[in-house]
Amino acid sequence: MNNQYRNKNICVVGLGKTGLSCVDFLTAQQAHVRVIDTRPAPPGAEQLDSAIALHCGGLNQQWLLESDMIVISPGLAVKTPEIQTALQAGVEVVGDIELFCRAADKPIVAITGSNGKSTVTTLVAEMAKAAGIRVGMGGNIGIPALSLLQQDYQLYVLELSSFQLETTYSLHAAAATVLNVTEDHMNRYTDLQDYRRAKLTIYAHCQTAVVNGDDPLTREDNGQTAQKQVSFAEQNADYWLKSENGKQYLMAHDEMILPCDEVRLTGRHNLMNALAAAALAQAVGIDLHAIRTALRSFGGLDHRFQLAHLAQGVRWINDSKATNVGSTVAALTGLQVAGNLYLLLGGDGKGADFSPLATLLNKPHIYCYCFGRDGAQLAELSAQSRLFDTMQQAIESLRPALKAGDMVLLSPACASLDQFASFEQRGAEFTRLAKLS
């Protein structure tokens, strides 16, 4: 690793796990590091070396202007005035993924999208493990990317958010995908196209771009910067779903990967995730045997369309990770329920347009139980809606009506931070309440 940061004045903005990984990486490179966090008591402050200067509770413009480089947390927009002032003064502004890409010397599979990226990232890593490849998985999921450099990996699989991609310039992925583009983070982006542009930078300089044939927004507009492009979709794609004699099969070109009933993940959206993962895996030389092994064994991630409880014939499904409209649309599309569906919706919508849900919700067997900051807005989408302050109140209200064949689905279409510390805490509370039945 060349020592390009030695004696440079570098300001890390934002602490937490990712910020600490940046500090560790840069101090090992003998950079002069300072840390800023806008929070009065940032997480990870107690783990910071006491020799490193820390400014809390706001941005320190002087420190920013005295820096050779600013490493910015994905949680802080580059459009922030103090960061813009530093940029105009000629200070370089990057994110932790940019530092990682400059240092990594093994192939990278890069995955973004509004929905499904954690599932696909984990699935590709499982496929690599099944092939006997030493694989490091991280980025926007689990381990900060820079921490992966401490191990001897043969392949990196990174989940990348649009926020991380905004400050990444040196990514040359072996394979990259934008799984889908639906409205999210509209409180940070000007419009859907602005958000989409951030996502599409993942394809720059990549060897194989994996695009969603059913979502034109995942394809680049002006010429492909990737060397090669493959597609996944239900039909008319390189990776597709074949229907024959009442059965469905995952296909790679003309070759069958697996019958869909052997895939452990459930739901149509997860079959699309499986196709995307298979395309990415084959692009980096992972064989079909390993791909099949992972698809048969990987049962999904916590809080992502996960069976939380089954009692008296009622399925309680925890999809708390559905923090935007597109994710809830994906959960509802093609969903089979023998009885009634009791759908829990609500939280902080982040300025999103909820109207794409309306046609999916207005069905005789779907009852919406809405709560939280944007619950009233969601309740307006369906005549069969009820409004509550909290998720607990909603569940207590629907519980007496449940009968065998029904499903209670928490797929809120909103972030959780109006009433919970995280989507994980919201999912855990849903699971606790489910088990009271």
Stockholm file with secondary structure:
# STOCKHOLM 1.0

chainA/1-437         MNNQYRNKNICVVGLGKTGLSCVDFLTAQQAHVRVIDTRPAPPGAEQLDSAIALHCGGLNQQWLLESDMIVISPGLAVKTPEIQTALQAGVEVVGDIELFCRAADKPIVAITGSNGKSTVTTLVAEMAKAAGIRVGMGGNIGIPALSLLQQDYQLYVLELSSFQLETTYSLHAAAATVLNVTEDHMNRYTDLQDYRRAKLTIYAHCQTAVVNGDDPLTREDNGQTAQKQVSFAEQNADYWLKSENGKQYLMAHDEMILPCDEVRLTGRHNLMNALAAAALAQAVGIDLHAIRTALRSFGGLDHRFQLAHLAQGVRWINDSKATNVGSTVAALTGLQVAGNLYLLLGGDGKGADFSPLATLLNKPHIYCYCFGRDGAQLAELSAQSRLFDTMQQAIESLRPALKAGDMVLLSPACASLDQFASFEQRGAEFTRLAKLS
#=GR chainA/1-437 SS CCCTTTTCEEEEECCHHHHHHHHHHHHHTTCEEEEEESSSSCTTGGGSCTTSEEEESSCCHHHHHTCSEEEECTTSCTTSHHHHHHHHTTCEEECHHHHHHHHCCSCEEEEECSSSHHHHHHHHHHHHHHTTCCEEEEESSSSCHHHHTTSCCSEEEEECCHHHHTTCCCCCCSEEEECCCCCCCTTTSSSHHHHHHHHHGGGTTCSEEEEETTCGGGSCSSSCCSSEEEEECSSSSSEEEEEETTEEEEEETTEEEEEGGGCSSCSHHHHHHHHHHHHHHHHTTCCHHHHHHHHHHCCCCTTSSEEEEEETTEEEEECTTCCSHHHHHHHHTTCCCSSCEEEEEESBCTTCCCGGGHHHHCSTTEEEEEESTTHHHHHTTCTTEEECSSHHHHHHHHGGGCCTTCEEEECCSSBSTTTSSCHHHHHHHHHHHHTTC
#=GC SS_cons         CCCTTTTCEEEEECCHHHHHHHHHHHHHTTCEEEEEESSSSCTTGGGSCTTSEEEESSCCHHHHHTCSEEEECTTSCTTSHHHHHHHHTTCEEECHHHHHHHHCCSCEEEEECSSSHHHHHHHHHHHHHHTTCCEEEEESSSSCHHHHTTSCCSEEEEECCHHHHTTCCCCCCSEEEECCCCCCCTTTSSSHHHHHHHHHGGGTTCSEEEEETTCGGGSCSSSCCSSEEEEECSSSSSEEEEEETTEEEEEETTEEEEEGGGCSSCSHHHHHHHHHHHHHHHHTTCCHHHHHHHHHHCCCCTTSSEEEEEETTEEEEECTTCCSHHHHHHHHTTCCCSSCEEEEEESBCTTCCCGGGHHHHCSTTEEEEEESTTHHHHHTTCTTEEECSSHHHHHHHHGGGCCTTCEEEECCSSBSTTTSSCHHHHHHHHHHHHTTC
//
